[in-house]
Amino acid sequence: MQAVSLATLLPEIKVVRHARARNLRLRVEPTGIRLTVPLFCSKRQIQQFLNQSEQWLLKTWNKQQNQLPQTIVLPEQLLLFNHSQPFQIVQQQQRYIFKFNWDQHILFIRNESPEAALQAAVLGYAKQFLPECLDLVSRQTSLGYGECAIRKPKTRWGSCSSKHDIMLNAALVFMPIQSVRAVCIHELAHTKHFDHSAAFWNEVAKYDENYQEHRRQLKSFQLPAWWYVN
């Protein structure tokens, strides 16, 4: 990973070369800016792209920073995919980092480093329910896969390896079921077409006619500020 500096008003831009990248792609988050580029993209091409994107970067970065609260306040309740009611969040001294009370819809988190505790709870929830969703979609579409991993990447909702192992972003549990299913279909389709060719999108469309709208929803979704606290 390398870093590129564009302007003093912007943070250091992390540049990541990725084997499957076909285009240069910027992602602006409250904690930093990331640029994904193809493996053989030259430094000159990268700098030209950043220069052309400078005004958009400045506007987007400043907008995000202005929206961040001075003090991150945790929510009082949290609605997660695959659960009909929101969980009431209770901070308290306890042995476990987090604990779900499924019957009363309560999420107890340790009051020491509550942001980390809430992140751990979401990750634990995701590891329980997202693989079940992927397995269900796999059976519905007859698209098989290898292993399923749940992680917390910064730039992708999901990925599929050459061995057909699928990674899903834990933050998907913040999304409605239609969006989660769309990501599962997208990654499962890569088991047949390991690219973004016309054949790949035709495969996606077989099982998700509204995939373009779902992609727009995923791209515009803003994750909560506490999710980025390290």
Secondary structure, DSSP 8 states (H G I E B T S, - for coil): -EEE---TTS--EEEEEETT--S-EEEEETTEEEEEEETT--HHHHHHHHHHTHHHHHHHHHHHHHHS-SS----SEE--TT-SS-EEEEEE--SSSEEEETTTTEEEEESSSHHHHHHHHHHHHHHHHHHHHHHHHHHHHT---S-EEEE--SS-SEEE-TT--EEEEGGGGGS-HHHHHHHHHHHHHTTT-SS-SHHHHHHHHHH-TTHHHHHHHHHH----GGGG--
